[in-house]
């Protein structure tokens, strides 16, 4: 779903049910976000992938992880970096 600027919303996925994953949350974010964020080959050296995960206090009501592509140099991105 595009936002008002024409960019796509971040990729997202729901983590598995059960107890809060604790230290495994990082692994869950990497395993979930990296395949979903198909970064363009030409942008892989300048883009970092990050995941925003629910906090332990929000678990299990909120289990969605949001995946974001972020420029490593901190500058604004003007073009798409994912396929």
C-alpha positions as CSV (number, residue, x, y, z in Angstrom):
1,X,0.0,0.0,0.0
2,X,1.7,3.3,-1.1
3,X,1.9,6.2,1.4
4,X,1.3,9.8,0.4
5,X,4.8,10.2,-1.0
6,X,4.4,7.2,-3.3
7,X,6.8,5.0,-1.3
8,X,5.8,1.5,-0.3
9,X,5.1,0.7,3.3
10,X,7.8,-1.2,5.2
11,X,7.8,-5.0,4.8
12,X,6.4,-6.7,7.9
13,X,5.7,-10.2,9.3
14,X,4.2,-11.7,12.3
15,X,6.5,-13.7,14.6
16,X,5.4,-17.1,15.9
17,X,3.0,-17.5,18.9
18,X,4.3,-18.6,22.2
19,X,6.5,-16.9,24.9
20,X,8.5,-13.8,24.0
21,X,11.6,-15.0,22.1
22,X,14.0,-12.9,24.2
23,X,17.5,-13.0,22.7
24,X,16.2,-15.0,19.7
25,X,14.3,-11.8,18.5
26,X,17.4,-10.6,16.6
27,X,17.7,-14.0,14.8
28,X,13.9,-13.8,14.1
29,X,14.3,-10.3,12.6
30,X,17.2,-11.3,10.4
31,X,15.6,-14.5,9.2
32,X,12.3,-12.6,8.5
33,X,13.5,-9.3,7.2
34,X,16.5,-10.2,4.9
35,X,14.4,-12.4,2.5
36,X,11.6,-9.9,2.5
37,X,13.8,-6.9,1.7
38,X,15.1,-7.8,-1.7
39,X,17.7,-5.0,-1.9
40,X,18.8,-3.9,-5.3
41,X,22.3,-5.2,-6.1
42,X,23.6,-1.7,-6.8
43,X,22.5,-0.5,-3.3
44,X,23.7,-3.4,-1.1
45,X,26.9,-1.6,0.0
46,X,25.1,1.6,1.1
47,X,21.9,0.2,2.7
48,X,21.5,-1.4,6.1
49,X,18.5,-3.6,6.9
50,X,16.8,-3.1,10.3
51,X,13.8,-4.6,12.1
52,X,11.6,-3.0,14.6
53,X,10.3,-5.7,16.9
54,X,7.7,-5.6,19.7
55,X,8.9,-5.0,23.2
56,X,8.6,-7.7,25.9
57,X,5.9,-5.7,27.6
58,X,3.8,-5.6,24.4
59,X,4.0,-9.4,23.9
60,X,1.9,-11.4,22.9
61,X,-0.6,-8.7,21.9
62,X,1.7,-7.3,19.3
63,X,3.9,-9.8,17.4
64,X,4.6,-7.9,14.2
65,X,8.1,-7.0,13.1
66,X,8.6,-4.1,10.6
67,X,11.5,-4.4,8.3
68,X,13.2,-1.2,7.1
69,X,16.0,-0.3,4.6
70,X,18.1,2.5,6.0
71,X,21.0,4.4,4.3
72,X,24.2,3.7,6.2
73,X,25.5,7.3,5.7
74,X,22.4,8.8,7.3
75,X,21.3,10.7,4.1
76,X,17.8,10.7,2.8
77,X,17.0,8.2,0.1
78,X,15.5,9.6,-3.0
79,X,15.0,6.4,-5.0
80,X,13.8,2.8,-4.3
81,X,16.4,0.5,-2.9
82,X,14.3,-2.7,-2.9
83,X,13.1,-4.7,-5.9
